[in-house]
């Protein structure tokens, strides 16, 4: 992996770990898209480029990704002006050791029987590709750039970093 690719993956993880929730979008059997807020459980960026989420085994996410595992994860951190979109392949993973490694007190509020809760599912999303936008300017500088663009009729430039990250 080249340094630039490694840097892009590192930047991607930095943006994800600072955002508490992801919206996971999956397709229903009627081809309609449905989204659910989920908490990313990773403590680090997995070497296999996999993001983990706890979900109920008897819930609709598990039912639908079983027939179509193509998903999108959208992260938006408006405080930091960073946004991430991830295309991936999701599947239910039966890995008790990984569940134990990732389980937190917060997860217990959704799965009261704890890490051995029979309904505790571990959704693994393998990242296929990702795209992120990260704005480093203050809100005031952003507003000035947009005001200038409105006056000049030319779209604002240099509004932050935007990058596509291929197969992670």
Backbone as numpy.savetxt, mean C-alpha at the origin, in Angstrom:
# Nx Ny Nz CAx CAy CAz Cx Cy Cz
20.47 -6.11 -8.52 19.62 -4.94 -8.52 20.52 -3.70 -8.52
20.26 -2.75 -9.38 21.09 -1.55 -9.45 20.82 -0.64 -8.25
21.78 0.26 -8.02 21.63 1.20 -6.90 20.38 2.04 -7.06
20.10 2.49 -8.31 18.90 3.31 -8.52 17.65 2.52 -8.19
17.59 1.27 -8.60 16.43 0.44 -8.28 16.32 0.25 -6.78
17.44 -0.05 -6.13 17.44 -0.23 -4.69 16.99 1.05 -3.99
17.48 2.20 -4.47 17.06 3.48 -3.90 15.56 3.70 -4.07
15.03 3.36 -5.26 13.60 3.53 -5.52 12.78 2.63 -4.59
13.24 1.40 -4.37 12.53 0.48 -3.48 12.59 0.97 -2.04
13.74 1.51 -1.66 13.89 2.06 -0.31 12.96 3.25 -0.12
12.90 4.11 -1.12 12.01 5.28 -1.07 10.55 4.82 -0.99
10.20 3.81 -1.78 8.84 3.27 -1.77 8.48 2.80 -0.35
9.37 2.06 0.30 9.10 1.58 1.65 8.99 2.75 2.62
9.86 3.75 2.48 9.79 4.92 3.37 8.42 5.59 3.28
7.86 5.66 2.08 6.54 6.29 1.91 5.42 5.41 2.46
5.55 4.11 2.29 4.52 3.18 2.76 4.50 3.13 4.29
5.67 2.97 4.89 5.71 2.78 6.35 5.21 4.00 7.12
5.25 5.17 6.47 4.76 6.37 7.12 3.26 6.59 6.95
2.60 5.67 6.27 1.16 5.80 6.01 0.45 4.63 6.68
-0.41 4.93 7.61 -1.03 3.89 8.44 -1.95 2.94 7.68
-2.72 3.46 6.74 -3.71 2.62 6.07 -3.50 2.61 4.56
-3.84 1.49 3.97 -3.88 1.36 2.52 -5.33 1.06 2.14
-5.73 1.54 1.00 -7.02 1.11 0.44 -6.71 -0.01 -0.54
-7.20 -1.20 -0.23 -7.01 -2.35 -1.10 -8.23 -2.44 -2.01
-7.99 -2.43 -3.31 -9.08 -2.53 -4.29 -8.96 -3.88 -4.98
-10.08 -4.59 -5.04 -10.14 -5.90 -5.70 -11.40 -5.94 -6.56
-11.45 -6.94 -7.42 -12.58 -7.07 -8.33 -13.56 -8.13 -7.79
-14.83 -7.79 -7.82 -15.89 -8.75 -7.49 -16.21 -9.59 -8.73
-16.95 -10.65 -8.52 -17.35 -11.51 -9.62 -18.16 -10.78 -10.69
-18.82 -9.67 -10.32 -19.60 -8.90 -11.28 -18.74 -7.87 -12.01
-17.41 -7.99 -11.86 -16.41 -7.11 -12.47 -16.36 -5.71 -11.87
-17.16 -5.45 -10.85 -17.10 -4.15 -10.18 -15.91 -4.13 -9.23
-15.34 -2.95 -9.04 -14.22 -2.79 -8.13 -14.72 -2.40 -6.74
-14.12 -2.98 -5.72 -14.48 -2.69 -4.33 -13.20 -2.42 -3.55
-13.27 -1.48 -2.62 -12.09 -1.11 -1.83 -12.36 -1.25 -0.34
-11.29 -1.55 0.38 -11.35 -1.72 1.82 -10.11 -1.10 2.45
-10.26 -0.38 3.56 -9.07 0.11 4.26 -8.45 -1.03 5.07
-7.14 -1.18 4.92 -6.41 -2.20 5.66 -5.13 -1.59 6.23
-4.64 -2.17 7.31 -3.39 -1.72 7.91 -2.26 -2.62 7.45
-1.22 -2.03 6.91 -0.04 -2.79 6.50 0.64 -3.32 7.76
0.91 -4.61 7.78 1.47 -5.24 8.98 3.00 -5.35 8.94
3.62 -5.15 7.80 5.08 -5.27 7.70 5.77 -4.37 8.71
6.86 -4.88 9.25 7.73 -4.06 10.10 8.91 -3.56 9.26
9.22 -4.28 8.19 10.26 -3.90 7.24 9.76 -4.28 5.85
10.52 -3.88 4.85 10.17 -4.24 3.48 10.70 -5.63 3.22
9.81 -6.55 3.02 10.13 -7.95 2.81 11.02 -8.13 1.58
11.99 -9.02 1.68 12.90 -9.28 0.56 12.15 -9.74 -0.68
11.03 -10.39 -0.50 10.25 -10.87 -1.63 9.27 -9.84 -2.15
9.37 -8.61 -1.68 8.47 -7.52 -2.11 7.02 -7.88 -1.85
6.75 -8.33 -0.64 5.40 -8.71 -0.24 4.95 -7.81 0.90
3.71 -7.34 0.80 3.09 -6.58 1.89 2.03 -7.47 2.51
1.91 -7.41 3.84 1.01 -8.29 4.57 -0.10 -7.51 5.26
-1.29 -8.14 5.28 -2.47 -7.54 5.91 -3.24 -8.65 6.60
-3.79 -8.35 7.79 -4.68 -9.30 8.45 -6.09 -9.05 7.95
-6.75 -10.14 7.57 -8.13 -10.07 7.07 -8.91 -11.25 7.64
-10.23 -11.12 7.76 -11.02 -12.28 8.20 -11.09 -13.32 7.07
-10.81 -14.57 7.42 -10.86 -15.64 6.43 -12.25 -15.79 5.83
-13.29 -15.46 6.62 -14.65 -15.62 6.12 -15.19 -14.34 5.48
-14.31 -13.40 5.17 -14.73 -12.12 4.60 -14.68 -12.09 3.08
-15.22 -10.99 2.53 -15.31 -10.90 1.09 -13.96 -10.73 0.40
-12.98 -10.14 1.05 -11.67 -9.98 0.41 -11.11 -11.35 0.06
-11.11 -12.27 1.02 -10.56 -13.61 0.80 -11.34 -14.33 -0.30
-12.67 -14.20 -0.26 -13.49 -14.86 -1.29 -13.15 -14.36 -2.68
-12.99 -13.05 -2.82 -12.79 -12.49 -4.15 -11.36 -12.62 -4.67
-10.37 -12.50 -3.81 -9.00 -12.66 -4.31 -8.69 -14.12 -4.64
-9.49 -15.05 -4.10 -9.30 -16.45 -4.46 -9.57 -16.68 -5.94
-10.51 -15.91 -6.52 -10.82 -16.09 -7.94 -10.10 -15.07 -8.83
-9.70 -13.93 -8.26 -8.96 -12.92 -9.03 -8.05 -12.19 -8.06
-6.79 -12.55 -8.05 -5.84 -12.01 -7.09 -5.24 -10.66 -7.46
-5.63 -10.12 -8.61 -5.09 -8.83 -9.01 -5.70 -7.73 -8.15
-4.85 -6.98 -7.47 -5.32 -5.93 -6.56 -4.52 -4.65 -6.77
-5.05 -3.57 -6.21 -4.32 -2.31 -6.14 -4.32 -1.88 -4.68
-3.19 -1.35 -4.25 -3.08 -0.75 -2.93 -2.81 0.73 -3.13
-3.59 1.57 -2.50 -3.40 3.01 -2.61 -3.11 3.56 -1.21
-1.99 4.26 -1.10 -1.59 4.91 0.15 -1.60 6.41 -0.09
-2.20 7.18 0.82 -2.21 8.64 0.71 -1.87 9.22 2.08
-0.76 9.91 2.15 -0.37 10.58 3.38 -0.41 12.07 3.09
-1.56 12.68 3.37 -1.76 14.09 3.03 -0.92 15.02 3.91
-0.57 14.59 5.11 0.29 15.42 5.96 1.67 15.59 5.33
2.19 14.52 4.73 3.52 14.56 4.12 3.47 14.77 2.61
2.27 14.90 2.04 2.11 15.03 0.59 2.82 13.91 -0.15
2.55 12.67 0.27 3.11 11.52 -0.43 1.98 10.55 -0.76
2.10 9.97 -1.95 1.05 9.09 -2.47 1.71 7.91 -3.17
1.14 6.72 -2.95 1.70 5.51 -3.54 0.56 4.68 -4.12
0.79 4.14 -5.32 -0.15 3.21 -5.94 0.63 1.94 -6.28
0.12 0.81 -5.82 0.80 -0.47 -6.04 -0.13 -1.44 -6.74
0.35 -2.04 -7.81 -0.36 -3.13 -8.46 0.28 -4.41 -7.97
-0.55 -5.38 -7.60 0.02 -6.61 -7.08 -0.89 -7.81 -7.23
-0.37 -8.93 -6.78 -1.10 -10.19 -6.77 -1.29 -10.62 -5.32
-2.55 -10.81 -4.93 -2.87 -11.15 -3.55 -3.26 -12.62 -3.43
-2.92 -13.17 -2.27 -3.35 -14.53 -1.95 -3.37 -14.69 -0.44
-4.20 -15.61 0.01 -4.25 -15.93 1.43 -3.06 -16.82 1.74
-2.31 -16.46 2.77 -1.10 -17.19 3.11 -1.31 -17.90 4.44
-1.08 -19.19 4.46 -1.17 -19.96 5.72 0.25 -20.09 6.27
0.62 -19.15 7.12 1.97 -19.13 7.70 1.85 -18.65 9.14
1.70 -19.60 10.07 1.48 -19.25 11.48 2.66 -18.48 12.05
3.87 -18.85 11.67 5.05 -18.15 12.18 5.02 -16.68 11.75
4.63 -16.41 10.52 4.56 -15.02 10.03 3.46 -14.27 10.76
2.33 -14.94 11.00 1.25 -14.30 11.77 1.74 -13.90 13.15
2.46 -14.79 13.80 2.97 -14.51 15.15 3.98 -13.37 15.12
4.79 -13.32 14.10 5.79 -12.26 13.95 5.12 -10.89 13.78
4.01 -10.85 13.05 3.38 -9.58 12.69 2.26 -9.15 13.63
1.70 -10.07 14.43 0.53 -9.77 15.25 0.83 -8.71 16.30
-0.11 -7.78 16.45 0.04 -6.68 17.41 -1.21 -6.59 18.29
-1.11 -5.77 19.32 -2.26 -5.51 20.18 -3.40 -4.91 19.37
-3.07 -4.04 18.42 -4.10 -3.42 17.58 -4.85 -4.48 16.77
-4.13 -5.47 16.27 -4.78 -6.54 15.50 -5.75 -7.33 16.38
-5.45 -7.39 17.66 -6.32 -8.15 18.58 -7.71 -7.53 18.68
-7.82 -6.22 18.42 -9.14 -5.60 18.47 -10.04 -6.17 17.36
-9.45 -6.60 16.25 -10.23 -7.18 15.16 -10.32 -8.70 15.27
-9.34 -9.30 15.93 -9.29 -10.75 16.09 -9.08 -11.05 17.57
-10.20 -11.01 18.36 -10.12 -11.09 19.82 -9.49 -12.38 20.34
-9.55 -13.45 19.58 -8.94 -14.71 20.05 -7.42 -14.69 19.86
-6.90 -13.59 19.35 -5.45 -13.45 19.21 -4.89 -14.11 17.97
-3.61 -14.36 18.01 -2.89 -14.87 16.85 -3.34 -16.28 16.44
-4.01 -16.98 17.36 -4.52 -18.31 17.02 -5.99 -18.29 16.62
-6.56 -17.10 16.48 -7.96 -16.96 16.05 -8.13 -17.72 14.73
-9.06 -18.68 14.68 -9.24 -19.47 13.46 -9.69 -18.63 12.26
-10.22 -17.43 12.51 -10.67 -16.58 11.41 -9.58 -15.58 10.97
-8.40 -15.62 11.62 -7.31 -14.71 11.27 -6.64 -15.16 9.98
-6.84 -14.37 8.94 -6.20 -14.66 7.66 -5.06 -13.69 7.42
-4.04 -14.15 6.76 -2.90 -13.31 6.39 -2.91 -13.16 4.87
-3.22 -11.94 4.44 -3.24 -11.64 3.01 -1.86 -11.17 2.61
-1.28 -11.84 1.65 0.04 -11.47 1.14 -0.15 -10.85 -0.24
0.36 -9.64 -0.42 0.28 -8.97 -1.72 1.69 -8.82 -2.26
1.96 -9.56 -3.32 3.27 -9.46 -3.99 3.22 -8.26 -4.93
4.14 -7.33 -4.73 4.17 -6.12 -5.55 4.66 -6.45 -6.96
3.85 -6.11 -7.95 4.23 -6.28 -9.35 4.87 -4.99 -9.86
4.22 -3.87 -9.60 4.80 -2.57 -9.93 4.20 -1.52 -9.02
4.89 -0.39 -8.93 4.44 0.67 -8.04 4.75 2.02 -8.66
4.05 3.01 -8.17 4.27 4.38 -8.61 4.07 5.28 -7.39
4.94 6.28 -7.27 4.76 7.18 -6.13 4.97 8.63 -6.52
4.36 9.49 -5.72 4.48 10.94 -5.84 4.86 11.43 -4.45
5.90 12.24 -4.36 6.35 12.74 -3.07 6.71 14.21 -3.22
5.97 15.07 -2.54 6.19 16.51 -2.62 6.97 16.95 -1.39
8.08 17.62 -1.63 8.91 18.07 -0.51 8.71 19.54 -0.15
8.09 20.31 -1.06 7.87 21.73 -0.79 6.81 21.92 0.28
6.90 23.04 0.97 5.89 23.39 1.96 4.57 23.70 1.23
3.50 23.70 1.97 2.18 24.01 1.38 2.21 25.41 0.76
2.89 26.35 1.41 2.96 27.72 0.89 3.67 27.75 -0.46
4.79 27.06 -0.58 5.53 27.03 -1.85 4.67 26.37 -2.93
3.97 25.28 -2.57 3.10 24.62 -3.54 2.01 25.57 -4.04
1.41 26.31 -3.10 0.35 27.27 -3.48 0.90 28.35 -4.41
2.11 28.84 -4.13 2.72 29.86 -4.99 2.98 29.31 -6.39
3.47 28.08 -6.48 3.71 27.46 -7.80 2.39 27.29 -8.56
1.33 26.90 -7.86 0.04 26.73 -8.53 -0.56 28.08 -8.93
-0.37 29.09 -8.10 -0.86 30.43 -8.44 -0.13 30.96 -9.67
1.17 30.76 -9.73 1.95 31.18 -10.88 1.46 30.46 -12.14
1.19 29.16 -12.00 0.69 28.39 -13.14 -0.66 28.91 -13.61
-1.52 29.28 -12.66 -2.84 29.80 -13.03 -2.71 31.12 -13.78
-1.76 31.95 -13.38 -1.57 33.26 -14.02 -0.91 33.11 -15.39
0.10 32.24 -15.47 0.85 32.10 -16.74 0.18 31.15 -17.72
-0.71 30.30 -17.22 -1.36 29.32 -18.11 -0.47 28.12 -18.39
0.66 28.01 -17.70 1.57 26.87 -17.87 1.51 26.01 -16.61
1.35 24.71 -16.78 1.27 23.83 -15.61 2.49 23.99 -14.70
2.30 23.81 -13.39 3.42 23.95 -12.47 4.48 22.88 -12.74
5.72 23.25 -12.52 6.81 22.28 -12.68 7.47 22.06 -11.33
8.24 21.02 -11.27 8.99 20.70 -10.07 8.10 20.68 -8.82
7.03 19.89 -8.92 6.11 19.77 -7.78 6.46 18.56 -6.90
7.66 18.05 -7.06 8.09 16.93 -6.23 8.54 15.77 -7.08
8.81 14.66 -6.42 9.31 13.48 -7.10 8.16 12.57 -7.51
8.19 12.12 -8.76 7.21 11.16 -9.26 8.03 10.07 -9.95
7.78 8.83 -9.53 8.57 7.75 -10.09 7.76 6.47 -10.21
8.02 5.74 -11.29 7.45 4.41 -11.45 8.54 3.42 -11.09
8.14 2.42 -10.31 9.07 1.38 -9.89 8.57 0.08 -10.50
9.37 -0.49 -11.38 8.99 -1.74 -12.04 8.96 -2.89 -11.07
8.90 -4.07 -11.61 8.82 -5.29 -10.79 9.75 -5.18 -9.61
9.16 -5.23 -8.44 9.91 -4.98 -7.21 10.52 -6.27 -6.70
